[in-house]
Amino acid sequence: MFRRTFWFTAGAAAGVWATTKVNRKLKQLTPESLAAQAATKAVDAGHRLKDFALDVRTGMLQREAELGEALGLETPVPAERELPARRRLAALDGPSTPYAPHTPIDPYNSHNSYNRNEDH
């Protein structure tokens, strides 16, 4: 009796666990979730690229100063310039104005300029 109860409870728990895992994975694979993940990775890549550009600029200015000293040039090296400040992407903020409602095109009405061949 206890053996059957144990296995019934273990099976129910495994079913709940498996269902939860599948539902989580399905939510990760929705188009909205994939778009959000792609946007986040693109923003992160942009920040890494900006950091790389700043490091290159710093190294470039340092090397110019070393070469200027070695060659005896008296031209001052310009102060380090910053890249533009970080901007928030408009795509991540959402639309600023609501979309206009879609008006269907009547293919039988002659005043519409819809041409099916333009779609292909």
N, C-alpha and C positions, 0 to 999 in steps of 0.2 A: 504494500500500500504506500509506504513512504518512498519507495523507489520510483513508483509511477508519478507521484506528486513532485519529486525532485526533478525528474526528466521533463515533466510537463512545464514546470517553472523555468527550467534551463532553456527549453525550446522557445517559450514565450519571450524570455529575456533576449535570446539571440535574434528572434524575429524583430523585436523593437529596436535593437541595436542596428541590425542590418537596414531596416527601413529608415532609420535616422541618417545613417551614412549615405544611403542612396539619395535621399531628399536633399542633403547638404550638397552633394556633388551635382545634382540637377540644378540647384539654385546657382552654383558657381558657373554653370555652362549656359545660363540664359544670355541673350544678346546684350541686355543692359549691364549685367555683371562683367561680361567680356569687354565691353566698351569702356567701362570704368577702370578695369585692370589695365587695358591698353593705354588709356589716358594717363594713368598714374605712372606707368613705366616710361611713357614718352616724356613726362615732366621731369622724372628722375634723371633720365638720360640727358635732358637739356641742362639740368643743374650740374651734372658731372662734366658735360662739355664746357660749360661756363667756367667751372673750377679749373679745368685743364687749360683753357685759354688764359685765365689769370696767372696760372703758374708759368706758362710759356712767356707771357708778357714780362713777368718779374725776372725770369731768367734772361730774357733778351736785354732788358735794361741793365741788369748786372753785368752781362758780358760786354755791352757797349761801354760801360764805365771802365771795365778792365782794359779793353782795347784802347780807349781814350787815354788812360794813364800810361799804357805801354808805348803808345805812339807819341805821347806828349801833346796831345790835342787839348786845347783850352776851352773847347765848346762845352757848355754845361749840358748835362743829360737832362732831358725834360722829366719833370716829376711823374711818378707813376700815375697813369690815367686809369680810372675805373671803367669797367664795362657798364652798360646801362643797368639801372636798377631792375630788380626782379619784378616782372609783371605777372599779373594773374591772367590766365587764359580765359577769354570770353566763353569758350566752349565748356569750360568746367563750371562757370557761373550759371549757365542755363540761358535761355532766350530772354532778351530784354523786353521784347514785346510779344504778346501772344500771337500765335499764328492765325492767319485769316482762315475762315472756314472754307473748306474745299467746295467749289461749285462744279458740279458735273457738267461735262460737255455733251451736248445733244448732237449725235452724228447725223441726224436727219434734218437738222435746222441748217439752212444755207449760210447764215451770217457767222457761224463759227469757222475759224480758220484752222481747224484741226486737220492734219494730214497724217494718215497712218504710216506712210512711207518715211516720214521724218523720224520715227522712233527707231528705225533699224539702220 
